[in-house]
């Protein structure tokens, strides 16, 4: 059973998501929060698998609440998916850098929301389908100058190659086709790379790919 915490200041939004999630055999809503401070308290108390976190909330916004979750070693297994009204909300970039596993627009299709919740638990989700490369391109353009690339020394040549492909938005299946390997092999390379770098999930691996200089703006193709 995948346990989900809903954090949104609009009760109607929470009610809609709750009805959808609770109708699934493998999903349940563990709790609800109307602001970021309440969300953080409930995450610590309930330890959900996934938090659907609105970016804009009173008392404590979603970004600050997300940093509170991702910065707590005791909550390392909790995944945060940001909810936004717009696909390219200006705060999405900061959300990914703050440790969010990805984001969804609030008017996303029900099936897409359910797939995202299930996938993020496996560490596979990044961003809403259809806008991944657009968002990564914007993220790349706004990213800071590459930091020292010392962390890349921990990786094999193939792992660096895989990390770069993750960084430009390719899925495991697309990486497998690009490298002419099986999808399982591609997934294994991604997983090992995340472990070696201490990345929480695929989203953080993308951030590391840009901030290490392994991938640079303009490399999308």
N, C-alpha and C positions, 0 to 999 in steps of 0.2 A: 504494500500500500504506500503510495506517494502522498505525503502530507504537505499541504500548501497553506501558507499564510497570506491573506489578502490585505494589502495596505493601500488604502485610497480614501481621500476625504469625502468622496461622493458615495453615499449609501446605495444609490441606485446602481452604480457601477459594481460595487461589491456584491450586491444581491444577484445581479446578472451572472457574474463570474461564479458565484457560489452555486447557483442552480446548475450551471453547466458542469462544473467540476464534480459536484456531489452526485451527479447522475451517472458518473463513470465508475465501473467496478473497481478500478485500481487507483482511484484518486479520492482524496477527501480534504475538505477545508478544515484545518486544525484551529484556525482562529482568524479574527479580523482586527484591523486597526484603522483609526481615522486620521492619524497623524504620525509623523516619523518617530517621535519620542515613544509613543505607544507601540509602534511597530518594533522598535529596538527592544523594548521591555518584553514583548511577547515572543520575539525570536529567542531571546535568552531563556525564557521560561518554557517554551513549547518545543524548541529545537525542530522546526519543520525542515523538510527536504528542500523546499523551494519557497521563496518569497516573491510574490508579484507586487512590486513596489512602485507606486506613483512617484514621478519625479517632483511634482509640485504639491506639497502638503504643508499645512500650518504647523506651528510649534517647532518642528525640526523637519527640514525638507528631505526628500528621498535620497539625495546625494549624501548628505551628512549621515543619514541612517544607514545607507549602504556601506559607507566607510566604517561605521561602527560595527557592522557585521563582518566585513571582510578583514578588518584589522584585529579581530579577536580570534586568537588561536583555538579557543574552545568551540568556535563556530565555523571551523574550516570546511565542514561538509555541507554547510548551508549555501545554496545557490540563490543568487538574487537576479531576477529579471525585471528590468525597469519598464514601467508603463508610461507611454507618452501619447499626446494627442496628435503630434506630427511626426512623420517618418524621420525627418532630419532636425528634430528639436536640438537647439544649440547645446543643451545640457547632456545630450546623449554621449558626446565625445568625452566629457568629464566623467560620466557614469562608467564607461568602459574602463577608463584609467583608474577609477576608484575601486575597481574589482567586480563590477557587475558582470554577469555571465552573458548578458545580451539585453535586447530590448524588444518590445512589441508595441505596436500602435493599438490604442484602445478599441478601435473598430475592426480589429483583425477578425478573420473568419473563425468561427468556433473550432473547426477541425485543425486550423493552424495553431490556435492557442493550445489545444490539447497535445498536439505533436510537440510543440515547443516545451511544454512542462515536462513531458516524458523524456525528451531528448536531453534537456539541460541536466537532468539527474545523472545521465551517462557521460556528461562532459562534452557532448557533441554539438550543442547549440551555440550559436554565436549571435546572429541577428535575424530580424524578420526576413523570410524568404523574399526575394525580389528586390531588396534594397541593399543587400550585403556589400556588393562592390561599390555602389554609390557612396555608402557611408564610409567604407574603408578608405576610399579615395579622398573624401573630405577629411577624415581623421589624419591621413598621411600629410595632407597639405597643411594641417594645423599643428602637427606634432613638433616637439622641440628638437633641437639639434641632437644627433646621435650621441649617446653616452659611450663610455669606454666599452669596447666589445669583448671584454675579458670573459664574460659568461659564455660566449660562443666556443671558448676553448674546451668546454666540457662535452661538446657534441662531436659526433663523427661527421665526416663529410656528407654522408647521406642524410643524417639528422638535420644538418644545416639546410640542406636542399629542401627537405620536407617542411621545415619551419618557414622557409621563404615562401613556399607554395601556400601554406596556411595563411601567411601574412598577406597574400594578395587575394585571399577569399575563396580558395578552392576547397571543395568538400573532400572527404576521404576517397570517394569514388573517382573524383576528378584527378586527385593526386595519383591514384593507382593507375589511371589511364596515361597520365603524363609520364610516369616513371616506368610504365609497363610492368607493374607488379599487381598482386591481388589486393582487393580492398582490405582484407584482413591484415596483410603485411603493411599497407599504408597506415591503417589504424594503429598497429603496433608501434610503428616508427613515431607517430604523433604522440602516443601515450608515453613512450620512453623519453621523448624530448621534454614533455611536460614534467615528468618526474625529475629528470636531471636538472631542470631549471627552477623547480619548485613552483611551477605555474599552477594556479588554482583550476584553470580550465582553458579552453581553446581561445576565449576572448583575451585572456591575459597573455597568451602566447603571441597573439597578433600585436599587442602593445609592445612586447619584448622584441619582436621582429623589427619593428620600426625604430624603437628607441636604442637598439644595439647597432643600428645602421645596416643590418642584414638586408632589409628591404627599404627602398627609398621612394618618395613621392614620384609618380609618373611611371612606375613599373607595372601598373595594371595593364592587362591585355587580354 
